[in-house]
Amino acid sequence: MGEDTENNNVYDFVAYRIERLAGDYMAQGDVQNSEALWEALDAYLAGLVTVSFVEGKTYITIIDNDDEATNKNNV
């Protein structure tokens, strides 16, 4: 029972961060970057891309079928 409670408190930081960034961009009127991040979130949740955060920038990397990654976008 304790294990279930512990798992209920786990949240995907990447998804949270992308949602927050997308909202921040929209609040600033930057619709293009906001929409790009929502699309990236959909792709991330579908397992099609990986997301990393380096020095305040968000990097989206496409996962190809051969398990090789190719850099796609820098927001």
PDB file of N, CA, C and O in Angstrom:
ATOM      1  N   MET A   1       0.818  -1.187   0.000  1.00  0.00           N
ATOM      2  CA  MET A   1       0.000   0.000   0.000  1.00  0.00           C
ATOM      3  C   MET A   1       0.868   1.259   0.000  1.00  0.00           C
ATOM      4  O   MET A   1       0.560   2.218  -0.707  1.00  0.00           O
ATOM      5  N   GLY A   2       1.932   1.267   0.773  1.00  0.00           N
ATOM      6  CA  GLY A   2       2.826   2.409   0.802  1.00  0.00           C
ATOM      7  C   GLY A   2       3.454   2.686  -0.544  1.00  0.00           C
ATOM      8  O   GLY A   2       3.682   3.842  -0.901  1.00  0.00           O
ATOM      9  N   GLU A   3       3.737   1.631  -1.300  1.00  0.00           N
ATOM     10  CA  GLU A   3       4.336   1.789  -2.611  1.00  0.00           C
ATOM     11  C   GLU A   3       3.386   2.530  -3.552  1.00  0.00           C
ATOM     12  O   GLU A   3       3.824   3.398  -4.307  1.00  0.00           O
ATOM     13  N   ASP A   4       2.108   2.203  -3.519  1.00  0.00           N
ATOM     14  CA  ASP A   4       1.130   2.893  -4.366  1.00  0.00           C
ATOM     15  C   ASP A   4       1.077   4.385  -4.051  1.00  0.00           C
ATOM     16  O   ASP A   4       1.001   5.210  -4.961  1.00  0.00           O
ATOM     17  N   THR A   5       1.116   4.731  -2.773  1.00  0.00           N
ATOM     18  CA  THR A   5       1.097   6.129  -2.363  1.00  0.00           C
ATOM     19  C   THR A   5       2.337   6.843  -2.883  1.00  0.00           C
ATOM     20  O   THR A   5       2.255   7.975  -3.359  1.00  0.00           O
ATOM     21  N   GLU A   6       3.475   6.183  -2.790  1.00  0.00           N
ATOM     22  CA  GLU A   6       4.714   6.775  -3.270  1.00  0.00           C
ATOM     23  C   GLU A   6       4.645   7.033  -4.768  1.00  0.00           C
ATOM     24  O   GLU A   6       5.050   8.105  -5.218  1.00  0.00           O
ATOM     25  N   ASN A   7       4.148   6.090  -5.548  1.00  0.00           N
ATOM     26  CA  ASN A   7       4.061   6.248  -6.993  1.00  0.00           C
ATOM     27  C   ASN A   7       3.082   7.339  -7.391  1.00  0.00           C
ATOM     28  O   ASN A   7       3.259   7.969  -8.434  1.00  0.00           O
ATOM     29  N   ASN A   8       2.057   7.576  -6.589  1.00  0.00           N
ATOM     30  CA  ASN A   8       1.099   8.627  -6.904  1.00  0.00           C
ATOM     31  C   ASN A   8       1.726  10.011  -6.806  1.00  0.00           C
ATOM     32  O   ASN A   8       1.183  10.972  -7.352  1.00  0.00           O
ATOM     33  N   ASN A   9       2.837  10.128  -6.134  1.00  0.00           N
ATOM     34  CA  ASN A   9       3.509  11.409  -5.978  1.00  0.00           C
ATOM     35  C   ASN A   9       4.572  11.654  -7.054  1.00  0.00           C
ATOM     36  O   ASN A   9       5.189  12.719  -7.073  1.00  0.00           O
ATOM     37  N   VAL A  10       4.789  10.708  -7.927  1.00  0.00           N
ATOM     38  CA  VAL A  10       5.796  10.833  -8.974  1.00  0.00           C
ATOM     39  C   VAL A  10       5.179  11.570 -10.158  1.00  0.00           C
ATOM     40  O   VAL A  10       4.082  11.229 -10.600  1.00  0.00           O
ATOM     41  N   TYR A  11       5.879  12.577 -10.670  1.00  0.00           N
ATOM     42  CA  TYR A  11       5.402  13.353 -11.805  1.00  0.00           C
ATOM     43  C   TYR A  11       6.546  13.498 -12.789  1.00  0.00           C
ATOM     44  O   TYR A  11       7.700  13.644 -12.384  1.00  0.00           O
ATOM     45  N   ASP A  12       6.242  13.459 -14.063  1.00  0.00           N
ATOM     46  CA  ASP A  12       7.242  13.574 -15.112  1.00  0.00           C
ATOM     47  C   ASP A  12       7.704  15.032 -15.198  1.00  0.00           C
ATOM     48  O   ASP A  12       6.960  15.899 -15.656  1.00  0.00           O
ATOM     49  N   PHE A  13       8.938  15.293 -14.755  1.00  0.00           N
ATOM     50  CA  PHE A  13       9.445  16.658 -14.757  1.00  0.00           C
ATOM     51  C   PHE A  13       9.508  17.237 -16.158  1.00  0.00           C
ATOM     52  O   PHE A  13       9.215  18.416 -16.351  1.00  0.00           O
ATOM     53  N   VAL A  14       9.887  16.427 -17.142  1.00  0.00           N
ATOM     54  CA  VAL A  14      10.003  16.927 -18.516  1.00  0.00           C
ATOM     55  C   VAL A  14       8.647  17.441 -18.988  1.00  0.00           C
ATOM     56  O   VAL A  14       8.558  18.545 -19.525  1.00  0.00           O
ATOM     57  N   ALA A  15       7.595  16.656 -18.796  1.00  0.00           N
ATOM     58  CA  ALA A  15       6.264  17.081 -19.215  1.00  0.00           C
ATOM     59  C   ALA A  15       5.856  18.355 -18.481  1.00  0.00           C
ATOM     60  O   ALA A  15       5.326  19.282 -19.094  1.00  0.00           O
ATOM     61  N   TYR A  16       6.096  18.405 -17.187  1.00  0.00           N
ATOM     62  CA  TYR A  16       5.773  19.589 -16.388  1.00  0.00           C
ATOM     63  C   TYR A  16       6.507  20.813 -16.918  1.00  0.00           C
ATOM     64  O   TYR A  16       5.909  21.875 -17.090  1.00  0.00           O
ATOM     65  N   ARG A  17       7.788  20.664 -17.173  1.00  0.00           N
ATOM     66  CA  ARG A  17       8.604  21.792 -17.628  1.00  0.00           C
ATOM     67  C   ARG A  17       8.147  22.284 -18.995  1.00  0.00           C
ATOM     68  O   ARG A  17       8.079  23.492 -19.221  1.00  0.00           O
ATOM     69  N   ILE A  18       7.834  21.373 -19.906  1.00  0.00           N
ATOM     70  CA  ILE A  18       7.366  21.782 -21.232  1.00  0.00           C
ATOM     71  C   ILE A  18       6.033  22.517 -21.111  1.00  0.00           C
ATOM     72  O   ILE A  18       5.837  23.553 -21.747  1.00  0.00           O
ATOM     73  N   GLU A  19       5.119  21.990 -20.301  1.00  0.00           N
ATOM     74  CA  GLU A  19       3.827  22.660 -20.103  1.00  0.00           C
ATOM     75  C   GLU A  19       4.038  24.077 -19.568  1.00  0.00           C
ATOM     76  O   GLU A  19       3.408  25.027 -20.032  1.00  0.00           O
ATOM     77  N   ARG A  20       4.915  24.200 -18.605  1.00  0.00           N
ATOM     78  CA  ARG A  20       5.188  25.509 -17.991  1.00  0.00           C
ATOM     79  C   ARG A  20       5.803  26.468 -19.000  1.00  0.00           C
ATOM     80  O   ARG A  20       5.404  27.630 -19.082  1.00  0.00           O
ATOM     81  N   LEU A  21       6.775  25.983 -19.768  1.00  0.00           N
ATOM     82  CA  LEU A  21       7.400  26.834 -20.785  1.00  0.00           C
ATOM     83  C   LEU A  21       6.393  27.266 -21.852  1.00  0.00           C
ATOM     84  O   LEU A  21       6.376  28.428 -22.259  1.00  0.00           O
ATOM     85  N   ALA A  22       5.566  26.340 -22.297  1.00  0.00           N
ATOM     86  CA  ALA A  22       4.561  26.660 -23.312  1.00  0.00           C
ATOM     87  C   ALA A  22       3.615  27.744 -22.797  1.00  0.00           C
ATOM     88  O   ALA A  22       3.277  28.677 -23.526  1.00  0.00           O
ATOM     89  N   GLY A  23       3.197  27.619 -21.558  1.00  0.00           N
ATOM     90  CA  GLY A  23       2.332  28.626 -20.954  1.00  0.00           C
ATOM     91  C   GLY A  23       3.021  29.973 -20.821  1.00  0.00           C
ATOM     92  O   GLY A  23       2.407  31.016 -21.050  1.00  0.00           O
ATOM     93  N   ASP A  24       4.283  29.953 -20.454  1.00  0.00           N
ATOM     94  CA  ASP A  24       5.051  31.194 -20.330  1.00  0.00           C
ATOM     95  C   ASP A  24       5.175  31.896 -21.685  1.00  0.00           C
ATOM     96  O   ASP A  24       4.989  33.109 -21.780  1.00  0.00           O
ATOM     97  N   TYR A  25       5.490  31.125 -22.732  1.00  0.00           N
ATOM     98  CA  TYR A  25       5.587  31.720 -24.059  1.00  0.00           C
ATOM     99  C   TYR A  25       4.249  32.312 -24.489  1.00  0.00           C
ATOM    100  O   TYR A  25       4.211  33.410 -25.044  1.00  0.00           O
ATOM    101  N   MET A  26       3.149  31.596 -24.241  1.00  0.00           N
ATOM    102  CA  MET A  26       1.833  32.095 -24.627  1.00  0.00           C
ATOM    103  C   MET A  26       1.507  33.384 -23.868  1.00  0.00           C
ATOM    104  O   MET A  26       0.950  34.319 -24.443  1.00  0.00           O
ATOM    105  N   ALA A  27       1.852  33.432 -22.580  1.00  0.00           N
ATOM    106  CA  ALA A  27       1.595  34.630 -21.778  1.00  0.00           C
ATOM    107  C   ALA A  27       2.371  35.838 -22.312  1.00  0.00           C
ATOM    108  O   ALA A  27       1.939  36.981 -22.159  1.00  0.00           O
ATOM    109  N   GLN A  28       3.510  35.574 -22.934  1.00  0.00           N
ATOM    110  CA  GLN A  28       4.331  36.641 -23.518  1.00  0.00           C
ATOM    111  C   GLN A  28       3.886  36.991 -24.936  1.00  0.00           C
ATOM    112  O   GLN A  28       4.424  37.910 -25.553  1.00  0.00           O
ATOM    113  N   GLY A  29       2.889  36.247 -25.453  1.00  0.00           N
ATOM    114  CA  GLY A  29       2.408  36.490 -26.805  1.00  0.00           C
ATOM    115  C   GLY A  29       3.208  35.774 -27.875  1.00  0.00           C
ATOM    116  O   GLY A  29       3.017  36.036 -29.063  1.00  0.00           O
ATOM    117  N   ASP A  30       4.094  34.881 -27.484  1.00  0.00           N
ATOM    118  CA  ASP A  30       4.913  34.127 -28.437  1.00  0.00           C
ATOM    119  C   ASP A  30       4.197  32.822 -28.779  1.00  0.00           C
ATOM    120  O   ASP A  30       4.517  31.758 -28.249  1.00  0.00           O
ATOM    121  N   VAL A  31       3.222  32.934 -29.676  1.00  0.00           N
ATOM    122  CA  VAL A  31       2.379  31.796 -30.041  1.00  0.00           C
ATOM    123  C   VAL A  31       3.185  30.715 -30.752  1.00  0.00           C
ATOM    124  O   VAL A  31       2.951  29.526 -30.533  1.00  0.00           O
ATOM    125  N   GLN A  32       4.125  31.111 -31.597  1.00  0.00           N
ATOM    126  CA  GLN A  32       4.901  30.141 -32.372  1.00  0.00           C
ATOM    127  C   GLN A  32       5.689  29.195 -31.467  1.00  0.00           C
ATOM    128  O   GLN A  32       5.622  27.979 -31.648  1.00  0.00           O
ATOM    129  N   ASN A  33       6.427  29.724 -30.505  1.00  0.00           N
ATOM    130  CA  ASN A  33       7.192  28.857 -29.602  1.00  0.00           C
ATOM    131  C   ASN A  33       6.278  28.072 -28.682  1.00  0.00           C
ATOM    132  O   ASN A  33       6.570  26.923 -28.350  1.00  0.00           O
ATOM    133  N   SER A  34       5.176  28.675 -28.265  1.00  0.00           N
ATOM    134  CA  SER A  34       4.223  27.969 -27.415  1.00  0.00           C
ATOM    135  C   SER A  34       3.668  26.744 -28.139  1.00  0.00           C
ATOM    136  O   SER A  34       3.650  25.643 -27.588  1.00  0.00           O
ATOM    137  N   GLU A  35       3.218  26.944 -29.371  1.00  0.00           N
ATOM    138  CA  GLU A  35       2.674  25.822 -30.143  1.00  0.00           C
ATOM    139  C   GLU A  35       3.735  24.764 -30.427  1.00  0.00           C
ATOM    140  O   GLU A  35       3.438  23.569 -30.415  1.00  0.00           O
ATOM    141  N   ALA A  36       4.972  25.195 -30.682  1.00  0.00           N
ATOM    142  CA  ALA A  36       6.058  24.243 -30.920  1.00  0.00           C
ATOM    143  C   ALA A  36       6.279  23.367 -29.693  1.00  0.00           C
ATOM    144  O   ALA A  36       6.518  22.166 -29.816  1.00  0.00           O
ATOM    145  N   LEU A  37       6.198  23.974 -28.507  1.00  0.00           N
ATOM    146  CA  LEU A  37       6.386  23.205 -27.283  1.00  0.00           C
ATOM    147  C   LEU A  37       5.220  22.257 -27.033  1.00  0.00           C
ATOM    148  O   LEU A  37       5.437  21.140 -26.562  1.00  0.00           O
ATOM    149  N   TRP A  38       3.982  22.670 -27.336  1.00  0.00           N
ATOM    150  CA  TRP A  38       2.842  21.748 -27.176  1.00  0.00           C
ATOM    151  C   TRP A  38       2.986  20.560 -28.112  1.00  0.00           C
ATOM    152  O   TRP A  38       2.688  19.428 -27.730  1.00  0.00           O
ATOM    153  N   GLU A  39       3.443  20.808 -29.344  1.00  0.00           N
ATOM    154  CA  GLU A  39       3.687  19.701 -30.284  1.00  0.00           C
ATOM    155  C   GLU A  39       4.804  18.801 -29.769  1.00  0.00           C
ATOM    156  O   GLU A  39       4.721  17.577 -29.870  1.00  0.00           O
ATOM    157  N   ALA A  40       5.839  19.408 -29.222  1.00  0.00           N
ATOM    158  CA  ALA A  40       6.948  18.635 -28.660  1.00  0.00           C
ATOM    159  C   ALA A  40       6.464  17.786 -27.486  1.00  0.00           C
ATOM    160  O   ALA A  40       6.893  16.643 -27.329  1.00  0.00           O
ATOM    161  N   LEU A  41       5.582  18.336 -26.670  1.00  0.00           N
ATOM    162  CA  LEU A  41       5.037  17.580 -25.541  1.00  0.00           C
ATOM    163  C   LEU A  41       4.260  16.367 -26.034  1.00  0.00           C
ATOM    164  O   LEU A  41       4.417  15.269 -25.498  1.00  0.00           O
ATOM    165  N   ASP A  42       3.428  16.556 -27.046  1.00  0.00           N
ATOM    166  CA  ASP A  42       2.688  15.427 -27.617  1.00  0.00           C
ATOM    167  C   ASP A  42       3.637  14.345 -28.121  1.00  0.00           C
ATOM    168  O   ASP A  42       3.423  13.157 -27.879  1.00  0.00           O
ATOM    169  N   ALA A  43       4.684  14.766 -28.823  1.00  0.00           N
ATOM    170  CA  ALA A  43       5.655  13.806 -29.354  1.00  0.00           C
ATOM    171  C   ALA A  43       6.419  13.120 -28.222  1.00  0.00           C
ATOM    172  O   ALA A  43       6.697  11.923 -28.304  1.00  0.00           O
ATOM    173  N   TYR A  44       6.756  13.855 -27.181  1.00  0.00           N
ATOM    174  CA  TYR A  44       7.459  13.288 -26.029  1.00  0.00           C
ATOM    175  C   TYR A  44       6.594  12.230 -25.344  1.00  0.00           C
ATOM    176  O   TYR A  44       7.064  11.135 -25.038  1.00  0.00           O
ATOM    177  N   LEU A  45       5.331  12.569 -25.109  1.00  0.00           N
ATOM    178  CA  LEU A  45       4.431  11.629 -24.443  1.00  0.00           C
ATOM    179  C   LEU A  45       4.167  10.394 -25.293  1.00  0.00           C
ATOM    180  O   LEU A  45       3.873   9.324 -24.759  1.00  0.00           O
ATOM    181  N   ALA A  46       4.271  10.535 -26.620  1.00  0.00           N
ATOM    182  CA  ALA A  46       4.097   9.403 -27.530  1.00  0.00           C
ATOM    183  C   ALA A  46       5.377   8.589 -27.681  1.00  0.00           C
ATOM    184  O   ALA A  46       5.372   7.547 -28.336  1.00  0.00           O
ATOM    185  N   GLY A  47       6.474   9.055 -27.081  1.00  0.00           N
ATOM    186  CA  GLY A  47       7.737   8.329 -27.161  1.00  0.00           C
ATOM    187  C   GLY A  47       8.485   8.533 -28.464  1.00  0.00           C
ATOM    188  O   GLY A  47       9.336   7.721 -28.826  1.00  0.00           O
ATOM    189  N   LEU A  48       8.176   9.613 -29.173  1.00  0.00           N
ATOM    190  CA  LEU A  48       8.803   9.861 -30.473  1.00  0.00           C
ATOM    191  C   LEU A  48      10.043  10.741 -30.377  1.00  0.00           C
ATOM    192  O   LEU A  48      10.857  10.770 -31.300  1.00  0.00           O
ATOM    193  N   VAL A  49      10.192  11.461 -29.259  1.00  0.00           N
ATOM    194  CA  VAL A  49      11.333  12.348 -29.087  1.00  0.00           C
ATOM    195  C   VAL A  49      11.847  12.256 -27.659  1.00  0.00           C
ATOM    196  O   VAL A  49      11.149  11.796 -26.755  1.00  0.00           O
ATOM    197  N   THR A  50      13.071  12.699 -27.479  1.00  0.00           N
ATOM    198  CA  THR A  50      13.602  12.913 -26.142  1.00  0.00           C
ATOM    199  C   THR A  50      13.734  14.415 -25.954  1.00  0.00           C
ATOM    200  O   THR A  50      13.844  15.164 -26.925  1.00  0.00           O
ATOM    201  N   VAL A  51      13.722  14.843 -24.719  1.00  0.00           N
ATOM    202  CA  VAL A  51      13.822  16.263 -24.405  1.00  0.00           C
ATOM    203  C   VAL A  51      14.916  16.439 -23.371  1.00  0.00           C
ATOM    204  O   VAL A  51      14.994  15.694 -22.394  1.00  0.00           O
ATOM    205  N   SER A  52      15.760  17.433 -23.598  1.00  0.00           N
ATOM    206  CA  SER A  52      16.777  17.762 -22.600  1.00  0.00           C
ATOM    207  C   SER A  52      16.804  19.272 -22.417  1.00  0.00           C
ATOM    208  O   SER A  52      16.415  20.032 -23.304  1.00  0.00           O
ATOM    209  N   PHE A  53      17.268  19.683 -21.258  1.00  0.00           N
ATOM    210  CA  PHE A  53      17.371  21.097 -20.926  1.00  0.00           C
ATOM    211  C   PHE A  53      18.828  21.385 -20.616  1.00  0.00           C
ATOM    212  O   PHE A  53      19.404  20.813 -19.690  1.00  0.00           O
ATOM    213  N   VAL A  54      19.421  22.281 -21.402  1.00  0.00           N
ATOM    214  CA  VAL A  54      20.836  22.607 -21.240  1.00  0.00           C
ATOM    215  C   VAL A  54      20.972  24.130 -21.196  1.00  0.00           C
ATOM    216  O   VAL A  54      20.608  24.825 -22.145  1.00  0.00           O
ATOM    217  N   GLU A  55      21.495  24.630 -20.090  1.00  0.00           N
ATOM    218  CA  GLU A  55      21.752  26.060 -19.913  1.00  0.00           C
ATOM    219  C   GLU A  55      20.545  26.904 -20.297  1.00  0.00           C
ATOM    220  O   GLU A  55      20.681  27.907 -20.998  1.00  0.00           O
ATOM    221  N   GLY A  56      19.368  26.500 -19.840  1.00  0.00           N
ATOM    222  CA  GLY A  56      18.158  27.279 -20.059  1.00  0.00           C
ATOM    223  C   GLY A  56      17.488  27.082 -21.407  1.00  0.00           C
ATOM    224  O   GLY A  56      16.451  27.690 -21.674  1.00  0.00           O
ATOM    225  N   LYS A  57      18.054  26.249 -22.256  1.00  0.00           N
ATOM    226  CA  LYS A  57      17.450  25.987 -23.563  1.00  0.00           C
ATOM    227  C   LYS A  57      16.865  24.586 -23.576  1.00  0.00           C
ATOM    228  O   LYS A  57      17.350  23.681 -22.898  1.00  0.00           O
ATOM    229  N   THR A  58      15.812  24.433 -24.364  1.00  0.00           N
ATOM    230  CA  THR A  58      15.138  23.148 -24.500  1.00  0.00           C
ATOM    231  C   THR A  58      15.545  22.518 -25.823  1.00  0.00           C
ATOM    232  O   THR A  58      15.433  23.146 -26.875  1.00  0.00           O
ATOM    233  N   TYR A  59      16.022  21.269 -25.771  1.00  0.00           N
ATOM    234  CA  TYR A  59      16.437  20.556 -26.968  1.00  0.00           C
ATOM    235  C   TYR A  59      15.532  19.357 -27.181  1.00  0.00           C
ATOM    236  O   TYR A  59      15.356  18.527 -26.289  1.00  0.00           O
ATOM    237  N   ILE A  60      14.960  19.278 -28.376  1.00  0.00           N
ATOM    238  CA  ILE A  60      14.079  18.181 -28.763  1.00  0.00           C
ATOM    239  C   ILE A  60      14.845  17.319 -29.751  1.00  0.00           C
ATOM    240  O   ILE A  60      15.350  17.818 -30.757  1.00  0.00           O
ATOM    241  N   THR A  61      14.932  16.032 -29.469  1.00  0.00           N
ATOM    242  CA  THR A  61      15.669  15.115 -30.339  1.00  0.00           C
ATOM    243  C   THR A  61      14.742  14.001 -30.794  1.00  0.00           C
ATOM    244  O   THR A  61      14.141  13.301 -29.979  1.00  0.00           O
ATOM    245  N   ILE A  62      14.634  13.845 -32.113  1.00  0.00           N
ATOM    246  CA  ILE A  62      13.796  12.796 -32.676  1.00  0.00           C
ATOM    247  C   ILE A  62      14.447  11.443 -32.441  1.00  0.00           C
ATOM    248  O   ILE A  62      15.657  11.296 -32.615  1.00  0.00           O
ATOM    249  N   ILE A  63      13.660  10.465 -32.048  1.00  0.00           N
ATOM    250  CA  ILE A  63      14.143   9.092 -31.902  1.00  0.00           C
ATOM    251  C   ILE A  63      13.783   8.373 -33.192  1.00  0.00           C
ATOM    252  O   ILE A  63      12.605   8.192 -33.497  1.00  0.00           O
ATOM    253  N   ASP A  64      14.797   7.960 -33.953  1.00  0.00           N
ATOM    254  CA  ASP A  64      14.473   7.256 -35.195  1.00  0.00           C
ATOM    255  C   ASP A  64      14.351   5.756 -34.947  1.00  0.00           C
ATOM    256  O   ASP A  64      14.657   5.273 -33.857  1.00  0.00           O
ATOM    257  N   ASN A  65      13.913   5.040 -35.940  1.00  0.00           N
ATOM    258  CA  ASN A  65      13.629   3.610 -35.796  1.00  0.00           C
ATOM    259  C   ASN A  65      14.869   2.770 -35.533  1.00  0.00           C
ATOM    260  O   ASN A  65      14.759   1.638 -35.062  1.00  0.00           O
ATOM    261  N   ASP A  66      16.038   3.305 -35.828  1.00  0.00           N
ATOM    262  CA  ASP A  66      17.284   2.560 -35.638  1.00  0.00           C
ATOM    263  C   ASP A  66      17.928   2.884 -34.292  1.00  0.00           C
ATOM    264  O   ASP A  66      19.097   2.569 -34.072  1.00  0.00           O
ATOM    265  N   ASP A  67      17.162   3.518 -33.384  1.00  0.00           N
ATOM    266  CA  ASP A  67      17.647   3.920 -32.068  1.00  0.00           C
ATOM    267  C   ASP A  67      18.759   4.941 -32.137  1.00  0.00           C
ATOM    268  O   ASP A  67      19.507   5.104 -31.173  1.00  0.00           O
ATOM    269  N   GLU A  68      18.886   5.635 -33.260  1.00  0.00           N
ATOM    270  CA  GLU A  68      19.827   6.745 -33.368  1.00  0.00           C
ATOM    271  C   GLU A  68      19.018   8.011 -33.204  1.00  0.00           C
ATOM    272  O   GLU A  68      17.859   8.069 -33.613  1.00  0.00           O
ATOM    273  N   ALA A  69      19.621   9.026 -32.610  1.00  0.00           N
ATOM    274  CA  ALA A  69      18.903  10.274 -32.385  1.00  0.00           C
ATOM    275  C   ALA A  69      19.465  11.368 -33.293  1.00  0.00           C
ATOM    276  O   ALA A  69      20.668  11.424 -33.548  1.00  0.00           O
ATOM    277  N   THR A  70      18.584  12.227 -33.770  1.00  0.00           N
ATOM    278  CA  THR A  70      18.965  13.335 -34.609  1.00  0.00           C
ATOM    279  C   THR A  70      18.391  14.603 -34.012  1.00  0.00           C
ATOM    280  O   THR A  70      17.207  14.648 -33.681  1.00  0.00           O
ATOM    281  N   ASN A  71      19.214  15.641 -33.866  1.00  0.00           N
ATOM    282  CA  ASN A  71      18.735  16.892 -33.282  1.00  0.00           C
ATOM    283  C   ASN A  71      17.736  17.541 -34.231  1.00  0.00           C
ATOM    284  O   ASN A  71      18.029  17.717 -35.414  1.00  0.00           O
ATOM    285  N   LYS A  72      16.547  17.902 -33.720  1.00  0.00           N
ATOM    286  CA  LYS A  72      15.499  18.490 -34.535  1.00  0.00           C
ATOM    287  C   LYS A  72      15.283  19.952 -34.267  1.00  0.00           C
ATOM    288  O   LYS A  72      15.153  20.735 -35.208  1.00  0.00           O
ATOM    289  N   ASN A  73      15.241  20.349 -33.013  1.00  0.00           N
ATOM    290  CA  ASN A  73      14.758  21.689 -32.717  1.00  0.00           C
ATOM    291  C   ASN A  73      15.418  22.214 -31.448  1.00  0.00           C
ATOM    292  O   ASN A  73      15.760  21.461 -30.536  1.00  0.00           O
ATOM    293  N   ASN A  74      15.580  23.510 -31.426  1.00  0.00           N
ATOM    294  CA  ASN A  74      16.095  24.191 -30.236  1.00  0.00           C
ATOM    295  C   ASN A  74      15.163  25.343 -29.958  1.00  0.00           C
ATOM    296  O   ASN A  74      15.086  26.275 -30.758  1.00  0.00           O
ATOM    297  N   VAL A  75      14.449  25.309 -28.847  1.00  0.00           N
ATOM    298  CA  VAL A  75      13.502  26.364 -28.500  1.00  0.00           C
ATOM    299  C   VAL A  75      14.090  27.200 -27.403  1.00  0.00           C
ATOM    300  O   VAL A  75      13.460  28.156 -26.949  1.00  0.00           O
TER     301      VAL A  75
END
